């Protein structure tokens, strides 16, 4: 039985990834095992989330793998932010990344700032900068080395392919 986009977003979301990455991986594997969920899962894997820095799930993951390094602690003040208290090990992060790719996550999808996961991981003066994540970064670089970048014009981020017509009603219900 297929699942709706709304149902997927209830379980596979930035909050679950941050709070319980093992459960997130379990849900991802569970939903990916049913081929009827392919289109809905691909849509969710390439959608931006306001809770996760206006980023797609693949980038939300990169904001959590390794140890957080805040270059200027006074940037934070009393304002909590995504990933502030969470850490995902490299091995678990690599497993989740593999499942995301298998579920249709696009490595070239960009966040609000027109950065993809590879370019984002090179930034060191951000609230998302992490260390002790070399294995994860290497896996990301391997994925980019094995793929072809999309053709894009200046200022135009890669937009995920539109969902099939059967999903439009589900997407509208989820939002």
Order of alpha helices (4+ residues) and beta strands (2+ residues): alpha-alpha-alpha-alpha-alpha-beta-alpha-alpha-beta-alpha-alpha
